[in-house]
Amino acid sequence: MPTEVSRRPAPGGTAVFEGPGFALRSRSEEALTRILATDAYSAAMAFVRGEVDVEGDLCAAIRYKTAHFARLTVQDGTGTLPLPALTA
């Protein structure tokens, strides 16, 4: 798993966000964007409901979400994410 973050499409129409020590896999790019943009509680509930899978270190994913939530959701006030775009 990478030490930097990246987003990419995956087979079967899923989307993947890779962080240091973990990867989040969701059923769609829209669902992944929503999970990344939401608060930690809502992201945890999405995990419990099976909307996102965590591969690798679950604790690293939680630490990353907690540390980056404010920075990830404030860009230009629209709630968009300053994360790498999906690459083919």
C-alpha positions as CSV (number, residue, x, y, z in Angstrom):
1,M,0.0,0.0,0.0
2,P,1.3,3.5,-0.8
3,T,2.7,6.1,1.6
4,E,0.8,8.8,-0.4
5,V,-2.9,9.0,-1.1
6,S,-4.4,8.1,-4.5
7,R,-7.8,7.4,-6.0
8,R,-8.5,5.1,-8.9
9,P,-11.3,3.1,-10.5
10,A,-11.3,-0.6,-9.9
11,P,-12.7,-3.6,-11.7
12,G,-16.4,-4.1,-11.4
13,G,-17.2,-0.4,-11.3
14,T,-15.9,0.0,-7.8
15,A,-13.7,2.9,-6.7
16,V,-10.6,2.7,-4.5
17,F,-8.9,5.3,-2.2
18,E,-5.5,4.3,-1.1
19,G,-3.8,5.9,1.9
20,P,-0.7,5.0,4.0
21,G,-1.2,1.4,5.1
22,F,-4.8,1.0,4.0
23,A,-7.2,1.1,1.1
24,L,-10.9,2.0,1.0
25,R,-13.0,0.2,-1.6
26,S,-16.6,1.4,-2.4
27,R,-19.2,0.3,-4.9
28,S,-19.0,3.6,-6.8
29,E,-17.0,6.8,-7.1
30,E,-20.0,8.8,-5.8
31,A,-20.3,6.6,-2.7
32,L,-16.5,6.8,-2.1
33,T,-16.6,10.6,-2.4
34,R,-19.5,10.8,0.0
35,I,-17.8,8.6,2.6
36,L,-14.6,10.6,2.3
37,A,-16.4,13.9,2.7
38,T,-18.6,12.9,5.7
39,D,-17.7,13.0,9.4
40,A,-16.0,10.1,11.1
41,Y,-19.3,8.7,12.6
42,S,-21.1,8.6,9.3
43,A,-18.0,7.0,7.7
44,A,-18.0,4.4,10.4
45,M,-21.7,3.7,9.9
46,A,-21.1,3.3,6.1
47,F,-18.4,0.7,7.0
48,V,-20.9,-1.1,9.3
49,R,-23.6,-1.1,6.6
50,G,-21.1,-2.6,4.1
51,E,-20.9,0.5,1.9
52,V,-17.1,0.6,2.1
53,D,-14.5,-2.1,2.7
54,V,-11.2,-1.3,4.4
55,E,-8.2,-3.3,3.2
56,G,-5.1,-3.3,5.3
57,D,-4.8,-1.4,8.6
58,L,-8.2,-0.3,9.9
59,C,-6.6,1.8,12.7
60,A,-4.5,3.7,10.0
61,A,-7.7,4.4,8.1
62,I,-9.4,5.8,11.2
63,R,-6.4,7.9,12.1
64,Y,-6.2,9.3,8.5
65,K,-9.9,10.1,8.5
66,T,-9.7,11.9,11.9
67,A,-6.6,13.8,11.0
68,H,-7.7,14.9,7.5
69,F,-11.4,15.4,7.8
70,A,-11.4,19.2,8.2
71,R,-8.8,19.7,5.5
72,L,-10.6,17.3,3.1
73,T,-13.9,19.0,3.4
74,V,-13.1,22.8,3.5
75,Q,-11.7,23.4,0.1
76,D,-13.5,26.4,-1.5
77,G,-16.5,25.9,0.9
78,T,-18.4,23.5,-1.4
79,G,-17.5,20.3,0.4
80,T,-15.5,19.0,-2.5
81,L,-12.4,17.0,-1.8
82,P,-8.8,18.1,-2.6
83,L,-7.9,14.5,-3.4
84,P,-6.3,13.1,-6.5
85,A,-8.7,12.5,-9.3
86,L,-9.4,9.0,-10.5
87,T,-6.9,7.9,-13.0
88,A,-7.5,5.3,-15.7
